[in-house]
Amino acid sequence: MGVADMQIAAIAMVNGLTVVTRDLRGFTRLPDLSIEDWATE
């Protein structure tokens, strides 16, 4: 996970937001982060 992804995750976590991404592998390392992958149904 790069610096930009960490910034996105931090902003989302502080503001109680959900990150929509295809990079589940990177973002699932943050257990308190809400993530969704809209590419899969």
Backbone as XML, in Angstrom:
<?xml version="1.0"?>
<chain id="A" units="angstrom">
  <residue number="1" name="MET">
    <atom name="N" x="0.852" y="-1.171" z="0.000"/>
    <atom name="CA" x="0.000" y="0.000" z="0.000"/>
    <atom name="C" x="0.894" y="1.230" z="0.000"/>
  </residue>
  <residue number="2" name="GLY">
    <atom name="N" x="0.634" y="2.099" z="-0.953"/>
    <atom name="CA" x="1.449" y="3.290" z="-1.098"/>
    <atom name="C" x="0.978" y="4.440" z="-0.214"/>
  </residue>
  <residue number="3" name="VAL">
    <atom name="N" x="1.717" y="5.521" z="-0.275"/>
    <atom name="CA" x="1.412" y="6.702" z="0.534"/>
    <atom name="C" x="0.035" y="7.268" z="0.191"/>
  </residue>
  <residue number="4" name="ALA">
    <atom name="N" x="-0.296" y="7.360" z="-1.084"/>
    <atom name="CA" x="-1.593" y="7.913" z="-1.490"/>
    <atom name="C" x="-2.743" y="7.045" z="-0.955"/>
  </residue>
  <residue number="5" name="ASP">
    <atom name="N" x="-2.604" y="5.728" z="-1.029"/>
    <atom name="CA" x="-3.648" y="4.836" z="-0.512"/>
    <atom name="C" x="-3.793" y="4.985" z="1.002"/>
  </residue>
  <residue number="6" name="MET">
    <atom name="N" x="-2.683" y="5.154" z="1.699"/>
    <atom name="CA" x="-2.732" y="5.356" z="3.151"/>
    <atom name="C" x="-3.441" y="6.660" z="3.484"/>
  </residue>
  <residue number="7" name="GLN">
    <atom name="N" x="-3.206" y="7.704" z="2.698"/>
    <atom name="CA" x="-3.888" y="8.972" z="2.929"/>
    <atom name="C" x="-5.387" y="8.822" z="2.689"/>
  </residue>
  <residue number="8" name="ILE">
    <atom name="N" x="-5.767" y="8.144" z="1.620"/>
    <atom name="CA" x="-7.177" y="7.900" z="1.332"/>
    <atom name="C" x="-7.820" y="7.131" z="2.485"/>
  </residue>
  <residue number="9" name="ALA">
    <atom name="N" x="-7.157" y="6.093" z="2.951"/>
    <atom name="CA" x="-7.685" y="5.283" z="4.043"/>
    <atom name="C" x="-7.819" y="6.105" z="5.324"/>
  </residue>
  <residue number="10" name="ALA">
    <atom name="N" x="-6.825" y="6.903" z="5.641"/>
    <atom name="CA" x="-6.867" y="7.718" z="6.858"/>
    <atom name="C" x="-8.005" y="8.728" z="6.809"/>
  </residue>
  <residue number="11" name="ILE">
    <atom name="N" x="-8.171" y="9.387" z="5.676"/>
    <atom name="CA" x="-9.255" y="10.367" z="5.533"/>
    <atom name="C" x="-10.611" y="9.680" z="5.669"/>
  </residue>
  <residue number="12" name="ALA">
    <atom name="N" x="-10.747" y="8.521" z="5.047"/>
    <atom name="CA" x="-12.006" y="7.779" z="5.135"/>
    <atom name="C" x="-12.295" y="7.344" z="6.570"/>
  </residue>
  <residue number="13" name="MET">
    <atom name="N" x="-11.289" y="6.850" z="7.261"/>
    <atom name="CA" x="-11.483" y="6.375" z="8.627"/>
    <atom name="C" x="-11.854" y="7.515" z="9.569"/>
  </residue>
  <residue number="14" name="VAL">
    <atom name="N" x="-11.185" y="8.644" z="9.455"/>
    <atom name="CA" x="-11.447" y="9.789" z="10.329"/>
    <atom name="C" x="-12.862" y="10.328" z="10.120"/>
  </residue>
  <residue number="15" name="ASN">
    <atom name="N" x="-13.337" y="10.270" z="8.881"/>
    <atom name="CA" x="-14.646" y="10.831" z="8.556"/>
    <atom name="C" x="-15.765" y="9.796" z="8.508"/>
  </residue>
  <residue number="16" name="GLY">
    <atom name="N" x="-15.452" y="8.555" z="8.856"/>
    <atom name="CA" x="-16.458" y="7.501" z="8.868"/>
    <atom name="C" x="-16.991" y="7.151" z="7.493"/>
  </residue>
  <residue number="17" name="LEU">
    <atom name="N" x="-16.129" y="7.196" z="6.494"/>
    <atom name="CA" x="-16.524" y="6.944" z="5.111"/>
    <atom name="C" x="-16.137" y="5.534" z="4.673"/>
  </residue>
  <residue number="18" name="THR">
    <atom name="N" x="-16.701" y="5.105" z="3.559"/>
    <atom name="CA" x="-16.383" y="3.818" z="2.953"/>
    <atom name="C" x="-15.524" y="4.050" z="1.720"/>
  </residue>
  <residue number="19" name="VAL">
    <atom name="N" x="-14.461" y="3.282" z="1.588"/>
    <atom name="CA" x="-13.601" y="3.353" z="0.410"/>
    <atom name="C" x="-14.109" y="2.341" z="-0.610"/>
  </residue>
  <residue number="20" name="VAL">
    <atom name="N" x="-14.364" y="2.800" z="-1.819"/>
    <atom name="CA" x="-14.760" y="1.916" z="-2.916"/>
    <atom name="C" x="-13.522" y="1.676" z="-3.763"/>
  </residue>
  <residue number="21" name="THR">
    <atom name="N" x="-13.090" y="0.414" z="-3.855"/>
    <atom name="CA" x="-11.832" y="0.091" z="-4.523"/>
    <atom name="C" x="-11.851" y="-1.328" z="-5.058"/>
  </residue>
  <residue number="22" name="ARG">
    <atom name="N" x="-10.980" y="-1.573" z="-6.019"/>
    <atom name="CA" x="-10.741" y="-2.946" z="-6.487"/>
    <atom name="C" x="-9.559" y="-3.565" z="-5.749"/>
  </residue>
  <residue number="23" name="ASP">
    <atom name="N" x="-8.790" y="-2.741" z="-5.044"/>
    <atom name="CA" x="-7.590" y="-3.187" z="-4.336"/>
    <atom name="C" x="-7.944" y="-3.693" z="-2.936"/>
  </residue>
  <residue number="24" name="LEU">
    <atom name="N" x="-8.673" y="-4.774" z="-2.880"/>
    <atom name="CA" x="-9.065" y="-5.309" z="-1.577"/>
    <atom name="C" x="-7.862" y="-5.802" z="-0.788"/>
  </residue>
  <residue number="25" name="ARG">
    <atom name="N" x="-6.879" y="-6.336" z="-1.470"/>
    <atom name="CA" x="-5.699" y="-6.872" z="-0.781"/>
    <atom name="C" x="-4.992" y="-5.795" z="0.021"/>
  </residue>
  <residue number="26" name="GLY">
    <atom name="N" x="-4.868" y="-4.615" z="-0.545"/>
    <atom name="CA" x="-4.175" y="-3.538" z="0.153"/>
    <atom name="C" x="-4.981" y="-2.957" z="1.300"/>
  </residue>
  <residue number="27" name="PHE">
    <atom name="N" x="-6.260" y="-2.692" z="1.044"/>
    <atom name="CA" x="-7.070" y="-2.000" z="2.036"/>
    <atom name="C" x="-7.592" y="-2.909" z="3.143"/>
  </residue>
  <residue number="28" name="THR">
    <atom name="N" x="-7.687" y="-4.217" z="2.923"/>
    <atom name="CA" x="-8.178" y="-5.111" z="3.982"/>
    <atom name="C" x="-7.176" y="-5.258" z="5.116"/>
  </residue>
  <residue number="29" name="ARG">
    <atom name="N" x="-5.973" y="-4.757" z="4.932"/>
    <atom name="CA" x="-4.995" y="-4.797" z="6.029"/>
    <atom name="C" x="-5.351" y="-3.819" z="7.143"/>
  </residue>
  <residue number="30" name="LEU">
    <atom name="N" x="-6.321" y="-2.947" z="6.901"/>
    <atom name="CA" x="-6.765" y="-1.988" z="7.910"/>
    <atom name="C" x="-8.141" y="-2.432" z="8.406"/>
  </residue>
  <residue number="31" name="PRO">
    <atom name="N" x="-8.195" y="-3.161" z="9.521"/>
    <atom name="CA" x="-9.444" y="-3.791" z="9.951"/>
    <atom name="C" x="-10.574" y="-2.813" z="10.275"/>
  </residue>
  <residue number="32" name="ASP">
    <atom name="N" x="-10.269" y="-1.583" z="10.647"/>
    <atom name="CA" x="-11.314" y="-0.622" z="11.001"/>
    <atom name="C" x="-11.833" y="0.171" z="9.805"/>
  </residue>
  <residue number="33" name="LEU">
    <atom name="N" x="-11.279" y="-0.087" z="8.625"/>
    <atom name="CA" x="-11.665" y="0.645" z="7.426"/>
    <atom name="C" x="-12.817" y="-0.066" z="6.729"/>
  </residue>
  <residue number="34" name="SER">
    <atom name="N" x="-13.845" y="0.688" z="6.418"/>
    <atom name="CA" x="-14.983" y="0.145" z="5.671"/>
    <atom name="C" x="-14.655" y="0.211" z="4.186"/>
  </residue>
  <residue number="35" name="ILE">
    <atom name="N" x="-14.693" y="-0.951" z="3.508"/>
    <atom name="CA" x="-14.373" y="-0.989" z="2.077"/>
    <atom name="C" x="-15.443" y="-1.744" z="1.311"/>
  </residue>
  <residue number="36" name="GLU">
    <atom name="N" x="-15.619" y="-1.385" z="0.053"/>
    <atom name="CA" x="-16.529" y="-2.075" z="-0.849"/>
    <atom name="C" x="-15.870" y="-2.181" z="-2.215"/>
  </residue>
  <residue number="37" name="ASP">
    <atom name="N" x="-16.162" y="-3.286" z="-2.902"/>
    <atom name="CA" x="-15.697" y="-3.494" z="-4.253"/>
    <atom name="C" x="-16.914" y="-3.550" z="-5.168"/>
  </residue>
  <residue number="38" name="TRP">
    <atom name="N" x="-17.199" y="-2.484" z="-5.871"/>
    <atom name="CA" x="-18.373" y="-2.413" z="-6.731"/>
    <atom name="C" x="-18.143" y="-3.152" z="-8.047"/>
  </residue>
  <residue number="39" name="ALA">
    <atom name="N" x="-16.936" y="-3.607" z="-8.314"/>
    <atom name="CA" x="-16.628" y="-4.296" z="-9.562"/>
    <atom name="C" x="-17.166" y="-5.734" z="-9.552"/>
  </residue>
  <residue number="40" name="THR">
    <atom name="N" x="-17.449" y="-6.273" z="-8.368"/>
    <atom name="CA" x="-17.965" y="-7.636" z="-8.269"/>
    <atom name="C" x="-19.410" y="-7.610" z="-7.834"/>
  </residue>
  <residue number="41" name="GLU">
    <atom name="N" x="-20.182" y="-8.469" z="-8.385"/>
    <atom name="CA" x="-21.605" y="-8.559" z="-8.022"/>
    <atom name="C" x="-21.957" y="-9.961" z="-7.656"/>
  </residue>
</chain>
